[in-house]
Amino acid sequence: GRRRIVRVGAFLILAAAGMIAGGAAIGQAAPADRALIAAAQRGDTAEVGRLLAAGASVKERDDAGRTALLAATQGNHVAVARLLIAAGADVNAQDAIADSPFLLAGASGHLEILKLTLAAGADLASVNRYGGTALIPAAHYGHVETVRTLLATKIAVDHVNRLGWTALLEAIILGDGGAAHTEIVRLLVAHGAKLQLA
């Protein structure tokens, strides 16, 4: 009886220690992985290459949930993004505020990174924190070539976000009425955007 209780107690202590150790690894990147995220954020292609060759993981995240690829996307560091994607970085990995490399590239008009994410299997149905696809903020912010590139895919033209807005609605109402937004409206309508949703 007593020996069995001691064994069970020892097992539970070891199991708890294992769970704590395992939990520490999740969300807490090793120094090399943190260095990779920092180098990606700086756009330091040589350092990113060195760290990848040394075994740093493209899957690790910082405290905000960002991967190295998302950090590179934020700075529009195309060469770094290319290296990370070639190393297997997930173009759909979302951070704590639901940004992914694909979604952020679309919203920011980072066209070259957007094209890299599309070639690497971007999830066209993925949504940002507002429930919008990459097309909606691209239209809102007047990124004509980004909108044109996204419309060449199977992205949903009439997707409605949580605020009740479509790409067409954002381009018309939130746009400045200038040449970029006018062209975006033309592109959306030419691709079948429903006018009655606007």
Helices and strands as residue ranges (DSSP letters): H 2-25, H 31-42, H 45-53, H 68-74, H 78-86, H 101-108, H 111-119, H 135-140, H 144-151, H 167-169, I 170-174, H 179-190, G 195-197
